């Protein structure tokens, strides 16, 4: 689309300010904030046994069997990308090289799988109404190769996804008002949809 009113470069921050945070995005920010806090402050020996990110109370300086047991405990609670698992274990491990070797082994034995994380990320983002561009950003944040999600993403009808989101937000009416049309375009861009899918979505009639 060559109309200068709709630039190809999407300013997600500006769109975020216009449309605000949805509940899921707010939840993601809260979880991210909690994770950052957890990284700054390793749990003490009095940490809760039921804590999802800390299945067992641990202190820095783990190695050998203790580190291996903790890695298995972490993976039974949640799927981690290889990068995130390394960062998680390094918070408590004595030797980073031991962590790298352990995570490589877990990956070879399929206890840890970037492929599974990629598939789960795609499904989760679609449930939240996100388009392909936002999904790619989510994969990149986990240091997941986008190629691992290609097959799943190729199976998705992005035109239909964009249309369903447009209907949920603005209804089935096809607007002829230029300002409203621009607003719908910006909304779907913010959600991560490509321009061709967006234009089909806002022009599609219910019948």
MODELLER restraints for C-alpha pairs under 7 A, 6 or more apart:
rsr = mdl.restraints
at = mdl.atoms
rsr.add(forms.Gaussian(group=physical.xy_distance, feature=features.Distance(at['CA:10:A'], at['CA:189:A']), mean=6.93, stdev=0.5))
rsr.add(forms.Gaussian(group=physical.xy_distance, feature=features.Distance(at['CA:12:A'], at['CA:190:A']), mean=5.70, stdev=0.5))
rsr.add(forms.Gaussian(group=physical.xy_distance, feature=features.Distance(at['CA:15:A'], at['CA:186:A']), mean=6.99, stdev=0.5))
rsr.add(forms.Gaussian(group=physical.xy_distance, feature=features.Distance(at['CA:15:A'], at['CA:190:A']), mean=5.88, stdev=0.5))
rsr.add(forms.Gaussian(group=physical.xy_distance, feature=features.Distance(at['CA:24:A'], at['CA:128:A']), mean=6.84, stdev=0.5))
rsr.add(forms.Gaussian(group=physical.xy_distance, feature=features.Distance(at['CA:39:A'], at['CA:91:A']), mean=6.96, stdev=0.5))
rsr.add(forms.Gaussian(group=physical.xy_distance, feature=features.Distance(at['CA:42:A'], at['CA:91:A']), mean=6.87, stdev=0.5))
rsr.add(forms.Gaussian(group=physical.xy_distance, feature=features.Distance(at['CA:43:A'], at['CA:57:A']), mean=6.99, stdev=0.5))
rsr.add(forms.Gaussian(group=physical.xy_distance, feature=features.Distance(at['CA:43:A'], at['CA:58:A']), mean=6.65, stdev=0.5))
rsr.add(forms.Gaussian(group=physical.xy_distance, feature=features.Distance(at['CA:43:A'], at['CA:59:A']), mean=6.85, stdev=0.5))
rsr.add(forms.Gaussian(group=physical.xy_distance, feature=features.Distance(at['CA:44:A'], at['CA:57:A']), mean=6.77, stdev=0.5))
rsr.add(forms.Gaussian(group=physical.xy_distance, feature=features.Distance(at['CA:44:A'], at['CA:58:A']), mean=6.55, stdev=0.5))
rsr.add(forms.Gaussian(group=physical.xy_distance, feature=features.Distance(at['CA:44:A'], at['CA:59:A']), mean=6.08, stdev=0.5))
rsr.add(forms.Gaussian(group=physical.xy_distance, feature=features.Distance(at['CA:45:A'], at['CA:57:A']), mean=5.09, stdev=0.5))
rsr.add(forms.Gaussian(group=physical.xy_distance, feature=features.Distance(at['CA:45:A'], at['CA:58:A']), mean=5.77, stdev=0.5))
rsr.add(forms.Gaussian(group=physical.xy_distance, feature=features.Distance(at['CA:45:A'], at['CA:59:A']), mean=6.39, stdev=0.5))
rsr.add(forms.Gaussian(group=physical.xy_distance, feature=features.Distance(at['CA:46:A'], at['CA:57:A']), mean=6.51, stdev=0.5))
rsr.add(forms.Gaussian(group=physical.xy_distance, feature=features.Distance(at['CA:47:A'], at['CA:57:A']), mean=5.31, stdev=0.5))
rsr.add(forms.Gaussian(group=physical.xy_distance, feature=features.Distance(at['CA:48:A'], at['CA:57:A']), mean=6.80, stdev=0.5))
rsr.add(forms.Gaussian(group=physical.xy_distance, feature=features.Distance(at['CA:49:A'], at['CA:55:A']), mean=5.54, stdev=0.5))
rsr.add(forms.Gaussian(group=physical.xy_distance, feature=features.Distance(at['CA:49:A'], at['CA:56:A']), mean=5.19, stdev=0.5))
rsr.add(forms.Gaussian(group=physical.xy_distance, feature=features.Distance(at['CA:49:A'], at['CA:57:A']), mean=6.30, stdev=0.5))
rsr.add(forms.Gaussian(group=physical.xy_distance, feature=features.Distance(at['CA:52:A'], at['CA:77:A']), mean=6.41, stdev=0.5))
rsr.add(forms.Gaussian(group=physical.xy_distance, feature=features.Distance(at['CA:53:A'], at['CA:74:A']), mean=6.75, stdev=0.5))
rsr.add(forms.Gaussian(group=physical.xy_distance, feature=features.Distance(at['CA:55:A'], at['CA:73:A']), mean=6.05, stdev=0.5))
rsr.add(forms.Gaussian(group=physical.xy_distance, feature=features.Distance(at['CA:55:A'], at['CA:74:A']), mean=6.27, stdev=0.5))
rsr.add(forms.Gaussian(group=physical.xy_distance, feature=features.Distance(at['CA:59:A'], at['CA:92:A']), mean=5.96, stdev=0.5))
rsr.add(forms.Gaussian(group=physical.xy_distance, feature=features.Distance(at['CA:60:A'], at['CA:91:A']), mean=6.59, stdev=0.5))
rsr.add(forms.Gaussian(group=physical.xy_distance, feature=features.Distance(at['CA:60:A'], at['CA:92:A']), mean=3.84, stdev=0.5))
rsr.add(forms.Gaussian(group=physical.xy_distance, feature=features.Distance(at['CA:60:A'], at['CA:93:A']), mean=5.85, stdev=0.5))
rsr.add(forms.Gaussian(group=physical.xy_distance, feature=features.Distance(at['CA:60:A'], at['CA:94:A']), mean=6.80, stdev=0.5))
rsr.add(forms.Gaussian(group=physical.xy_distance, feature=features.Distance(at['CA:61:A'], at['CA:92:A']), mean=5.64, stdev=0.5))
rsr.add(forms.Gaussian(group=physical.xy_distance, feature=features.Distance(at['CA:61:A'], at['CA:93:A']), mean=4.91, stdev=0.5))
rsr.add(forms.Gaussian(group=physical.xy_distance, feature=features.Distance(at['CA:61:A'], at['CA:94:A']), mean=4.11, stdev=0.5))
rsr.add(forms.Gaussian(group=physical.xy_distance, feature=features.Distance(at['CA:62:A'], at['CA:92:A']), mean=5.83, stdev=0.5))
rsr.add(forms.Gaussian(group=physical.xy_distance, feature=features.Distance(at['CA:62:A'], at['CA:93:A']), mean=4.50, stdev=0.5))
rsr.add(forms.Gaussian(group=physical.xy_distance, feature=features.Distance(at['CA:62:A'], at['CA:94:A']), mean=5.42, stdev=0.5))
rsr.add(forms.Gaussian(group=physical.xy_distance, feature=features.Distance(at['CA:63:A'], at['CA:93:A']), mean=5.93, stdev=0.5))
rsr.add(forms.Gaussian(group=physical.xy_distance, feature=features.Distance(at['CA:63:A'], at['CA:94:A']), mean=5.99, stdev=0.5))
rsr.add(forms.Gaussian(group=physical.xy_distance, feature=features.Distance(at['CA:67:A'], at['CA:93:A']), mean=6.77, stdev=0.5))
rsr.add(forms.Gaussian(group=physical.xy_distance, feature=features.Distance(at['CA:71:A'], at['CA:89:A']), mean=7.00, stdev=0.5))
rsr.add(forms.Gaussian(group=physical.xy_distance, feature=features.Distance(at['CA:79:A'], at['CA:117:A']), mean=6.33, stdev=0.5))
rsr.add(forms.Gaussian(group=physical.xy_distance, feature=features.Distance(at['CA:80:A'], at['CA:112:A']), mean=6.88, stdev=0.5))
rsr.add(forms.Gaussian(group=physical.xy_distance, feature=features.Distance(at['CA:80:A'], at['CA:117:A']), mean=6.69, stdev=0.5))
rsr.add(forms.Gaussian(group=physical.xy_distance, feature=features.Distance(at['CA:81:A'], at['CA:113:A']), mean=6.76, stdev=0.5))
rsr.add(forms.Gaussian(group=physical.xy_distance, feature=features.Distance(at['CA:81:A'], at['CA:114:A']), mean=5.20, stdev=0.5))
rsr.add(forms.Gaussian(group=physical.xy_distance, feature=features.Distance(at['CA:81:A'], at['CA:117:A']), mean=6.13, stdev=0.5))
rsr.add(forms.Gaussian(group=physical.xy_distance, feature=features.Distance(at['CA:81:A'], at['CA:142:A']), mean=6.37, stdev=0.5))
rsr.add(forms.Gaussian(group=physical.xy_distance, feature=features.Distance(at['CA:82:A'], at['CA:114:A']), mean=6.43, stdev=0.5))
rsr.add(forms.Gaussian(group=physical.xy_distance, feature=features.Distance(at['CA:83:A'], at['CA:143:A']), mean=6.48, stdev=0.5))
rsr.add(forms.Gaussian(group=physical.xy_distance, feature=features.Distance(at['CA:84:A'], at['CA:142:A']), mean=6.88, stdev=0.5))
rsr.add(forms.Gaussian(group=physical.xy_distance, feature=features.Distance(at['CA:86:A'], at['CA:99:A']), mean=6.46, stdev=0.5))
rsr.add(forms.Gaussian(group=physical.xy_distance, feature=features.Distance(at['CA:86:A'], at['CA:100:A']), mean=6.70, stdev=0.5))
rsr.add(forms.Gaussian(group=physical.xy_distance, feature=features.Distance(at['CA:86:A'], at['CA:103:A']), mean=6.74, stdev=0.5))
rsr.add(forms.Gaussian(group=physical.xy_distance, feature=features.Distance(at['CA:89:A'], at['CA:99:A']), mean=6.64, stdev=0.5))
rsr.add(forms.Gaussian(group=physical.xy_distance, feature=features.Distance(at['CA:90:A'], at['CA:96:A']), mean=5.99, stdev=0.5))
rsr.add(forms.Gaussian(group=physical.xy_distance, feature=features.Distance(at['CA:90:A'], at['CA:99:A']), mean=6.65, stdev=0.5))
rsr.add(forms.Gaussian(group=physical.xy_distance, feature=features.Distance(at['CA:106:A'], at['CA:112:A']), mean=5.53, stdev=0.5))
rsr.add(forms.Gaussian(group=physical.xy_distance, feature=features.Distance(at['CA:107:A'], at['CA:113:A']), mean=5.91, stdev=0.5))
rsr.add(forms.Gaussian(group=physical.xy_distance, feature=features.Distance(at['CA:114:A'], at['CA:144:A']), mean=6.46, stdev=0.5))
rsr.add(forms.Gaussian(group=physical.xy_distance, feature=features.Distance(at['CA:115:A'], at['CA:148:A']), mean=5.76, stdev=0.5))
rsr.add(forms.Gaussian(group=physical.xy_distance, feature=features.Distance(at['CA:118:A'], at['CA:139:A']), mean=6.77, stdev=0.5))
rsr.add(forms.Gaussian(group=physical.xy_distance, feature=features.Distance(at['CA:118:A'], at['CA:144:A']), mean=6.66, stdev=0.5))
rsr.add(forms.Gaussian(group=physical.xy_distance, feature=features.Distance(at['CA:118:A'], at['CA:148:A']), mean=6.28, stdev=0.5))
rsr.add(forms.Gaussian(group=physical.xy_distance, feature=features.Distance(at['CA:118:A'], at['CA:149:A']), mean=5.58, stdev=0.5))
rsr.add(forms.Gaussian(group=physical.xy_distance, feature=features.Distance(at['CA:119:A'], at['CA:149:A']), mean=6.12, stdev=0.5))
rsr.add(forms.Gaussian(group=physical.xy_distance, feature=features.Distance(at['CA:122:A'], at['CA:135:A']), mean=6.33, stdev=0.5))
rsr.add(forms.Gaussian(group=physical.xy_distance, feature=features.Distance(at['CA:125:A'], at['CA:135:A']), mean=6.18, stdev=0.5))
rsr.add(forms.Gaussian(group=physical.xy_distance, feature=features.Distance(at['CA:129:A'], at['CA:165:A']), mean=6.73, stdev=0.5))
rsr.add(forms.Gaussian(group=physical.xy_distance, feature=features.Distance(at['CA:130:A'], at['CA:191:A']), mean=5.10, stdev=0.5))
rsr.add(forms.Gaussian(group=physical.xy_distance, feature=features.Distance(at['CA:130:A'], at['CA:192:A']), mean=5.90, stdev=0.5))
rsr.add(forms.Gaussian(group=physical.xy_distance, feature=features.Distance(at['CA:131:A'], at['CA:191:A']), mean=5.77, stdev=0.5))
rsr.add(forms.Gaussian(group=physical.xy_distance, feature=features.Distance(at['CA:131:A'], at['CA:192:A']), mean=4.26, stdev=0.5))
rsr.add(forms.Gaussian(group=physical.xy_distance, feature=features.Distance(at['CA:131:A'], at['CA:193:A']), mean=4.50, stdev=0.5))
rsr.add(forms.Gaussian(group=physical.xy_distance, feature=features.Distance(at['CA:132:A'], at['CA:192:A']), mean=5.81, stdev=0.5))
rsr.add(forms.Gaussian(group=physical.xy_distance, feature=features.Distance(at['CA:132:A'], at['CA:193:A']), mean=5.97, stdev=0.5))
rsr.add(forms.Gaussian(group=physical.xy_distance, feature=features.Distance(at['CA:133:A'], at['CA:192:A']), mean=4.49, stdev=0.5))
rsr.add(forms.Gaussian(group=physical.xy_distance, feature=features.Distance(at['CA:133:A'], at['CA:193:A']), mean=6.23, stdev=0.5))
rsr.add(forms.Gaussian(group=physical.xy_distance, feature=features.Distance(at['CA:134:A'], at['CA:191:A']), mean=6.59, stdev=0.5))
rsr.add(forms.Gaussian(group=physical.xy_distance, feature=features.Distance(at['CA:134:A'], at['CA:192:A']), mean=4.66, stdev=0.5))
rsr.add(forms.Gaussian(group=physical.xy_distance, feature=features.Distance(at['CA:136:A'], at['CA:146:A']), mean=6.60, stdev=0.5))
rsr.add(forms.Gaussian(group=physical.xy_distance, feature=features.Distance(at['CA:139:A'], at['CA:146:A']), mean=6.53, stdev=0.5))
rsr.add(forms.Gaussian(group=physical.xy_distance, feature=features.Distance(at['CA:158:A'], at['CA:197:A']), mean=6.38, stdev=0.5))
rsr.add(forms.Gaussian(group=physical.xy_distance, feature=features.Distance(at['CA:159:A'], at['CA:197:A']), mean=4.63, stdev=0.5))
rsr.add(forms.Gaussian(group=physical.xy_distance, feature=features.Distance(at['CA:159:A'], at['CA:200:A']), mean=6.69, stdev=0.5))
rsr.add(forms.Gaussian(group=physical.xy_distance, feature=features.Distance(at['CA:159:A'], at['CA:201:A']), mean=6.19, stdev=0.5))
rsr.add(forms.Gaussian(group=physical.xy_distance, feature=features.Distance(at['CA:162:A'], at['CA:188:A']), mean=6.97, stdev=0.5))
rsr.add(forms.Gaussian(group=physical.xy_distance, feature=features.Distance(at['CA:162:A'], at['CA:193:A']), mean=6.92, stdev=0.5))
rsr.add(forms.Gaussian(group=physical.xy_distance, feature=features.Distance(at['CA:162:A'], at['CA:197:A']), mean=6.55, stdev=0.5))
rsr.add(forms.Gaussian(group=physical.xy_distance, feature=features.Distance(at['CA:162:A'], at['CA:198:A']), mean=6.28, stdev=0.5))
rsr.add(forms.Gaussian(group=physical.xy_distance, feature=features.Distance(at['CA:162:A'], at['CA:201:A']), mean=5.79, stdev=0.5))
rsr.add(forms.Gaussian(group=physical.xy_distance, feature=features.Distance(at['CA:163:A'], at['CA:201:A']), mean=4.29, stdev=0.5))
rsr.add(forms.Gaussian(group=physical.xy_distance, feature=features.Distance(at['CA:163:A'], at['CA:202:A']), mean=6.87, stdev=0.5))
rsr.add(forms.Gaussian(group=physical.xy_distance, feature=features.Distance(at['CA:166:A'], at['CA:201:A']), mean=6.96, stdev=0.5))
rsr.add(forms.Gaussian(group=physical.xy_distance, feature=features.Distance(at['CA:166:A'], at['CA:202:A']), mean=6.98, stdev=0.5))
rsr.add(forms.Gaussian(group=physical.xy_distance, feature=features.Distance(at['CA:172:A'], at['CA:205:A']), mean=6.97, stdev=0.5))
rsr.add(forms.Gaussian(group=physical.xy_distance, feature=features.Distance(at['CA:172:A'], at['CA:206:A']), mean=6.23, stdev=0.5))
rsr.add(forms.Gaussian(group=physical.xy_distance, feature=features.Distance(at['CA:174:A'], at['CA:202:A']), mean=6.39, stdev=0.5))
rsr.add(forms.Gaussian(group=physical.xy_distance, feature=features.Distance(at['CA:174:A'], at['CA:203:A']), mean=5.91, stdev=0.5))
rsr.add(forms.Gaussian(group=physical.xy_distance, feature=features.Distance(at['CA:174:A'], at['CA:205:A']), mean=6.49, stdev=0.5))
rsr.add(forms.Gaussian(group=physical.xy_distance, feature=features.Distance(at['CA:175:A'], at['CA:181:A']), mean=6.39, stdev=0.5))
rsr.add(forms.Gaussian(group=physical.xy_distance, feature=features.Distance(at['CA:185:A'], at['CA:198:A']), mean=6.40, stdev=0.5))
rsr.add(forms.Gaussian(group=physical.xy_distance, feature=features.Distance(at['CA:188:A'], at['CA:198:A']), mean=6.43, stdev=0.5))
